[in-house]
């Protein structure tokens, strides 16, 4: 088969998987036992970093966040913090790639690229995290 066909099939399967995942998240309904976690932006920030590192996919993390917001389970300020965490968590992929390419701790340009990628995302998250409530208010007004 042609590589374009494989690419198209892969994208369709990925899309269907994301739709199924999103639907499953929306159907979670009321999960009162997790409100202490879901309502706290700091917990969501670090939890999102951990889940993105585990899944190796910020797209999957962001899809889960959007589905939780759409179902009413996740408040918008915590979702903003979670998206910031997913952006930091996605930097784990470059460290993993650097480990595999460098046969150990990344060195040289690989290390510099990983440090810049992680540093920029971390700096952005640390800069914006104190303002998640204001960002959520602004985004809430825009979406009406």
Protein Blocks (a to p, Z undefined) as FASTA:
>chain_A
ZZklmmmmmmmmmmmmmmmmmmmmmmnopafklmmmmmpmklmmmmmmmmmmmnopaklm
mmmmmmmmmnomacfklmmmmmmmmmmmmmmmmmmmmmmmnopadehjllmmmmmmmmmm
mmmmmmmmmmmmmmmmmmmmmmZZ
